Amino acid sequence: PAPPEAADTEVWFDAPDAQCVEPALGWLRTLPVSSGSIGRPGGHVPSAVDRGRGWWMRTSAKSMEALAAAWADRPADVTFVGTPRTRRLLFGATLLRPQLRIAPSGTDWFAIDAEWQQEGLQLDAADLARLRVATTPFVKLSGGWVRREAVQVHDEVAVVLADLGVEIGAGPQSISLWQLAGAAPSSLDALERLGADPAAVEAARTLRARVAAFRGLPAVAPPAGLRATLRPYQARGLDFLSNASSLGIGALLADDMGLGKTVQALAWLQHLRAADASPQPSLVVCPTSVMHNWLREAASFTPDLRVLALERGAARRGLFEAVGEYDLVVTNYALLRRDLDTWRDIPLRALILDEAQQLKNPDSVATHAAMALSARHRVALTGTPLENRALDLWSIVQCVNPGYLGPRAAFEARFDRLDAPPHARTFLAAKLRPILLRRTKAEVASDLPPRIEERIDCEMTREQRLLYVDELRRSRALVESLGATGGLAKHRIHILAALTRLRQICCHPALAGGKRTLASGKFEALFELLDPLLDEGHKVLLFSQFVECLKLLDAALRARGIRRHMLTGASVKRAEIVDAFQRDDQPGVFLISLKAGGTGLNLTAANYVVLFDPWWNPAVEAQAIDRTHRIGQQRTVIAYRLLMRGTIEEKIFELQQRKAALARDVLGEGGFGRALTRGDLDYLFEE
């Protein structure tokens, strides 16, 4: 009955039609829900007067899984409403999009800012990592329940922006047209689709138009005094180095081995000298084996540069007084460490760090010495800027552009991890684009002769196989025992030693304690390969990681009357050894160890290469082949990789192919390094 004061008032009550509501009620009854209000704090049974006030469900892993399973079967003609968080949870994260702000920032630069919209997800790295490994549709995080697919939307957007060099939540970021032009066209297309409002969409269109009209860095005319005709890609390298120096930033020229990084750097030095005649020297720091190459090429290509070589010997100290009279000084990393106190007080026009992978360890004395030098312009040259881990790259960049990749600890936490999120390496590659230029052999194939790589499978002799199997069983037992005593990571040195013994047996039993009189199936296969090549008058480079193996090969070659040259870490007068091989007009073999011949050698007199044993890092194998497959080579280069069939050598080769993701994502080359897991070790040591 109506109250007395409302007796003359017509009152209407709206009640849902039972027939229309029943499908929704029936669906609700399939869920772990209760009707009415929850009642008292901590209570579970609503009071009688509250029974008609709705439905409720306690959230738990079990109940949320039941909701997720039933959600797809909800009645189609019922409208579901809820708070923004509830809608996002139940209807998916498809409405998530970043708030983009794009504005011109000087010539050829844009300021781009990307933040999640206010209604978007605020997830930290730990939340995202948990979502990536979740198996249930809904996941409870510190801020509440989140749909698992939210991380997919987040990562898809993050990858697109990372390819452009933009981080979500990092505030306004200055991005150059040069950087944007290197991104995938699909990323630029997506940038327009990500615009959350008309202004952002229009700004994205303007940016795309500017990128489409961008024709590259300003071209720099070859400087007067340069006695070399730069190939088109080398001219672009000069443009890149000159642009970096004009902006006051350090640069990393990371062209493949053999593409002429030295002549590009010399052209740049000549350009700097022409632009600024102040009497300041430039310094090249390189391995000892490369010093004479710099002197030769400087004399040939930039004869106007006054060049001084600082080498070992008592006379070096007196030469420092005249350093200011030279345009270019060349020294090596060992002497830089020794002379650092003197170099600290000498202002340099430019510093060039050649074979900069020497500085991949940020804790090394050489790296600290390079950082301590005072130079207006800095450039690093290396064909392998990333060998084993992302920290290699951080260390080299820190030497030429301090702080560019952020603090070391933060960099390691973000990029130097095997479980890094999908967009991390994409962003790192984009971040490096303004300061790193890399061209591969494939990109300049028209400037180089063909290159053929062939695998040759070898068979062990009977005695060699018995020794190998015996050693394999001992090594497997060692791994199992070490794994039971504190984890394999603590015993990596012992494990690598066991792997090395197996590899040595594959080369020759004598390298791992066997008798020197025992035969090696790989030696037999080698001479079957060499004999026809030498008969045809060819010269061959042969690389091995094991110096003792080279000594055995030297003795075997001598016994057969084959001309030979050998270069190891113990060799003195390296330049004379190399020149003797280059000038030798007779067929022969140049035996070279990995450490002695991995960098700085130009050996175009040979066009055949033998990789006698496989190395962990395939980039090092590529460097070995690049000793002869380089500018100046006129003949097809053929490289033979000898692998002992059914042994650890085959497995190393297969693991190389699996473990190349890190460097491929960032630079496009293979890196192996420290990524061996327990499963990999089990694979390596199985019979």
Summary of the structure (lengths in Angstrom):
residues: 687
radius of gyration: 33.2
end to end distance: 91.2
largest distance: 126.5
contacts: 2127
relative contact order: 0.07
helix: 47%
strand: 14%
